[in-house]
Amino acid sequence: FQLLKTYPQPSLDILPKYYESEDYISHTDSKRSMFEKIYQIIKSYSLNKKVSLINSYHSQKGSLLDIGSGTGDFLATAKNSGWKITGIEPNEKAKNIAISKGVTFADSLEKIKNSSFDVITMWHVLEHVPNLKEQISELKRLLKPNGTIIIAVPNFKSYDAKYYKEFWAAYDVPRHLWHFSKIAIEKLFAKQDLKLIKTLPMIFDSFYVSLLSEKYKNGKMNFFKAFYIGLKSNMVGKRTFEYSSHIYVIKNH
């Protein structure tokens, strides 16, 4: 299997409730625990790497759409780098935090004109989208010719996924509705005449996911065990190129 689907999928009226938890770290800027503090430090480092990545494909900084913007840190960093930014975020609490950082939001994708963006990003968001094919079709519509889509999603073929099995935190059901392999991403986007040109590893994800997986499996965060599994996953990934999460760079023709 290259694409897995969460079954049964929660109904659209219930789904938002699963994002209201204080423990859903993507929607907070919390630094309550050592874990959250480490998460925020790594996030800060990763933000600059993400902006450097989009800059490497577009020396002329233009328009950038980020879908699932969370608390807005990526868009704020991109704005400081010279990009004209637009966000989409359904969670009002996260959205309000982002607005306080100077992030501008569109009401909905449907209201945005065709071929509006040079770059569209979805950082760990595609797995949350109920209508997968419709979403990818919308990305195609909104992207300028020769534009770039950058997608980051977990990879269920990684070592840490196979090790933790049903306790693997990146399955994150019911919030994650889809679970992708590299082949699935390539084929899904190819159907919209969008070409996968590069796949990059997200090295830190194996440690973060292993730490949460330890908690789900054993009821507590075992930092040493999680670090070992995360490190082993990256070492195996170096050989197989199946990392805990991947970034996919996709180009429009």
Protein Blocks (a to p, Z undefined) as FASTA:
>chain_A
ZZdcddddddfklmmmmmmpfklmklcccffbmmlmmmmmmmmmmmmmmmmmmmmmmmba
cddddehklnolmmmmmmmnopacddddfblklmmmmmmnopacdfbfklpcehkbfbdc
dehkllmpmblmlmmmmmmmmpcghiacddddddfkbmklmmnmmmlmklopakbmbdcd
fklmmmmmmmnopacfbdcddfklmmmmmmmmmmmmnopacfklmmmmmmmmmmmmmmno
pafbdcdddddZZ
